């Protein structure tokens, strides 16, 4: 089986795994479905608004809606009594008390209602089709990706846009720009990867290109788009507006059309359409569509950079004119099939990421999907220049991850010695120093527990975490400066219940983010010393590298230290080690 056929086979495995998990979740009680983030219930319909093409927008209200649902998620709206037999739709938006859906059809019947996840394999089907098309390709890019040509080290291409980059950044930028088909950039946390990528985009524009800027997540695309805009580039953010962050809304295509050169004409036609009927209304709607299409065409032709997620490229990018170069952030988090649609359309791909952060999320645990294209290319021998000067972590926090990066990282002087106590209003307290802490529960009997859904939690660790969090708050640390990380959703749910004002997430969800203070609960504590996926060193590395000034780990060293990576952490904190036996109960 050739490489592309193997990836297609892996997608089939993933489809079966997703389907099996979906069936398992559907069979649960409604309470368990809600706890698992599979359903929201009970809900009441607040408003129903008719839209074009028979679609309907529905706003529903509930109490304490969990944040498991995001704009764009495929869902079904149905009465609670038959929660999987209803109206197919997608999430348009949500907050703590309401969720807005766009569904096909007018909901009928009495509530209460439930919103549940719906299977949707559209993107997976498009990825498989791209793999099949790629089998017929014979381009320099495809030949390199498939190993028909040997990796090469690009000739550096210097450009004025790189003048203010520090040496490691400049080397990475020149090698990426000099790559004719594949360029890679290794950007550990806090090393200015976005600065390098924006400099490359500026250089590409100067060289006459109109590159695409892509990433897996909307947050990463928004960040890159905003930074490129600040650098003077004209960026259009493609995608569903409800999935774009508020700060980037003015970059969306819809906003640009409604505030652009043709906006007045479009608005006038819309007002006239509300006053007409019959054939005249049809003509008016056609005129609106023509003006909208013309405005879209003009904006896309005039922009410097198109920014979008890979999902948007798959579902909405068919009519886009492909550029020569696509720049992709979060490369280590993207499964390889997601990038083959790109490889069939462009001549050069510049991938940036960090293989020491978490990789693609794969239900089937198929190694062919868990290995990102970025990792595979690095293993094949492609040049992978690493950025080495980091501006996130103080020096002793950075030291916790130095082994991962072969000791090459160095802290910029601006961050090397900063302390939690340098933050406004913070006074010395029992947990403000030193910057690297490990609160050890070994010997206390704080064993992990497993919930009905198979996720782990640890009540003893939760108790300690709450006390540390409150101690930091009493020392003057503001809640928004603290992030709480845990590997398991069951522990996360209990953290949020115990600390409603705290910002908490799973390790996966916190990847790409940072906080002044990170509290990490590792949960696993058992006589068999089993770690499960907590043993993955990338999960530990992500946890550590979210912190700017203070990192507090809570865990059972007797279980965790069966992994050399956690044992190294326990040893590295030095004077920051505290046994929970000695933790003052007062």
Secondary structure, DSSP 8 states (H G I E B T S, - for coil): --HHHHHHHHHHHHHHHHHHHHHHHHTS-HHHHHHTTSEEEEEEEEEEEE-GGGEEEEEEE-SS--TT--TT-EEEEEEGGGTTSSEEEEEEEE-SSEEEEEEES---S-S-EEEEE----HHHHHHHHHHHHHTT---HHHHHHTTSS----------GGGTTS-HHHHHHHHHHHH-SSEEEEE--TTS-HHHHHHHHHHHHHHTT---EEEESSHHHHHHHHHHHHHTT--EEE-S-GGGS-GGGGGGBHHHHHHTSTTHHHHHHHHHHHTT--HHHHHHHHHHHHHHHHHHHHHHHHH-SEEEEEHHHHHHH-TTS---SEEEES-GGGSBTHHHHHHHTT-SEEEEEE-TTS-----TT--HHHHSBHHHHHHHHT---EE--EESSS-HHHHGGGTTTTTT--EE-HHHHT--GGGSTT----TTTSSSEEEEE-TTTT---EE-TTS-EE-HHHHHHHHHHHHHHHHTT--GGGEEEEES-HHHHHHHHHH-TTSEEEEHHHHTT--EEEEEEE-----TT---GGGG-HHHHHHHHTTEEEEEEEEE-HHHHTTSHHHHHHHHHTGGGEEEGGGS---
